[in-house]
């Protein structure tokens, strides 16, 4: 069966950059495509910070695919100077980061997400878990207050 690429979700710049939610994604590549479209509208001047968001999307989504039989949901939300990435999966098992070992392939993703984010949380719930990372990134969202 041929693979169908999902179009990126893009908000026009005049819209608020509220959350993007998509539960139909199957691969990290699809999640990155959606994130690129989101970042074009929400973080037009993101530069290397936008690259960090894409890397966090890739790592969290790949972990869901490899360790939890796939993602059940995916969200992006622009805040004042941040982009929040949330990946939902059906596994109730918490993440168990591996110790860093240059002699062993893999195991660096969780550490990378921690380094690129100002906050990383894992919430276990009845449908599995949600891993959320808040990544510093210039956005069009102004601080409230």
C-alpha positions as CSV (number, residue, x, y, z in Angstrom):
1,X,0.0,0.0,0.0
2,X,1.5,3.4,-1.0
3,X,2.3,5.8,1.8
4,X,0.3,9.0,1.7
5,X,2.0,12.1,3.0
6,X,-0.1,14.3,5.2
7,X,-0.1,18.0,4.4
8,X,1.6,20.2,7.0
9,X,-0.8,22.1,9.2
10,X,-0.1,25.8,8.7
11,X,-1.8,28.7,10.5
12,X,-1.9,32.0,8.7
13,X,0.2,34.5,10.6
14,X,-2.8,36.6,11.6
15,X,-4.3,33.6,13.5
16,X,-3.5,32.9,17.1
17,X,-1.0,30.1,17.3
18,X,-3.1,27.9,19.5
19,X,-2.5,24.2,19.7
20,X,-2.1,21.9,16.7
21,X,-3.4,18.5,17.5
22,X,-3.1,15.4,15.3
23,X,-3.6,11.8,16.3
24,X,-3.3,10.3,12.8
25,X,0.5,10.6,12.4
26,X,2.5,7.4,12.2
27,X,6.1,8.4,11.6
28,X,8.5,11.0,13.0
29,X,8.9,12.3,9.5
30,X,5.2,13.1,9.3
31,X,5.4,14.8,12.8
32,X,8.3,16.9,11.6
33,X,6.4,17.9,8.5
34,X,3.5,19.1,10.7
35,X,5.9,20.9,13.1
36,X,7.6,22.7,10.1
37,X,4.3,24.1,9.0
38,X,3.4,25.1,12.5
39,X,6.8,26.8,13.0
40,X,6.5,28.7,9.7
41,X,3.5,30.5,11.2
42,X,4.2,30.5,14.9
43,X,8.0,31.0,15.0
44,X,9.0,32.6,11.7
45,X,12.2,33.9,13.2
46,X,13.0,30.7,15.1
47,X,16.3,29.9,13.4
48,X,18.3,27.3,15.4
49,X,15.6,27.3,18.1
50,X,13.1,26.0,15.5
51,X,15.7,23.3,14.6
52,X,15.7,22.4,18.3
53,X,11.9,22.0,18.3
54,X,12.1,19.8,15.2
55,X,14.8,17.6,16.9
56,X,12.6,17.3,20.1
57,X,9.6,16.3,17.9
58,X,11.7,13.7,16.2
59,X,13.0,12.2,19.5
60,X,9.7,12.1,21.3
61,X,7.8,10.7,18.4
62,X,10.5,8.1,17.6
63,X,10.5,7.0,21.3
64,X,6.7,6.5,21.1
65,X,7.0,4.5,17.9
66,X,9.9,2.3,19.2
67,X,8.9,1.8,22.8
68,X,5.1,2.2,22.9
69,X,3.9,0.8,19.6
70,X,3.2,4.3,18.2
71,X,1.9,7.7,19.1
72,X,-1.8,8.1,19.8
73,X,-1.6,11.9,19.7
74,X,0.6,14.8,18.9
75,X,0.3,18.5,19.9
76,X,2.3,21.7,19.3
77,X,1.5,24.9,21.1
78,X,3.2,28.3,20.8
79,X,3.8,30.3,24.0
80,X,5.6,33.5,24.8
81,X,9.1,32.5,23.7
82,X,8.4,28.7,23.8
83,X,7.0,25.9,21.8
84,X,5.5,23.0,23.7
85,X,5.6,19.6,22.1
86,X,3.4,16.8,23.5
87,X,3.4,13.2,22.3
88,X,0.8,10.8,23.6
89,X,1.1,7.0,23.5
90,X,-0.8,4.0,24.8
91,X,1.9,2.6,27.1
92,X,1.5,3.3,30.8
93,X,5.2,2.5,31.4
94,X,7.3,5.5,32.3
95,X,10.4,6.4,30.3
96,X,13.6,4.8,31.6
97,X,16.5,6.8,30.4
98,X,19.6,4.8,29.7
99,X,22.9,5.9,31.0
100,X,25.1,7.6,28.4
101,X,27.4,5.0,26.8
102,X,29.3,6.0,23.7
103,X,30.0,2.4,23.0
104,X,26.3,1.5,22.7
105,X,24.1,2.8,19.9
106,X,21.0,4.7,20.9
107,X,20.0,6.0,24.3
108,X,20.9,9.6,23.7
109,X,17.5,10.9,22.7
110,X,16.0,11.5,26.2
111,X,19.2,13.3,27.3
112,X,19.1,15.4,24.2
113,X,15.4,16.4,24.8
114,X,16.4,17.3,28.4
115,X,19.2,19.5,27.2
116,X,17.1,21.3,24.6
117,X,14.1,21.9,26.8
118,X,13.4,24.1,29.8
119,X,10.9,21.6,31.1
120,X,10.1,17.9,30.3
121,X,7.3,16.0,32.0
122,X,5.9,12.5,31.8
123,X,2.2,12.2,32.8
124,X,0.8,8.7,33.2
125,X,-2.9,8.5,32.7
126,X,-5.6,5.8,32.0
127,X,-5.0,5.8,28.2
128,X,-1.2,5.6,28.5
129,X,1.2,8.5,28.9
130,X,2.0,12.0,27.6
131,X,5.5,13.3,27.3
132,X,5.7,17.0,27.1
133,X,8.7,19.2,26.4
134,X,8.8,23.0,26.5
135,X,11.5,24.3,24.1
136,X,12.7,27.9,24.1
137,X,11.9,29.4,20.7
138,X,11.0,32.9,19.6
139,X,7.3,32.9,18.7
140,X,4.7,35.5,17.7
141,X,3.0,35.0,21.0
142,X,3.3,37.9,23.4
143,X,3.6,37.4,27.2
144,X,0.4,38.1,29.0
145,X,0.2,40.3,32.0
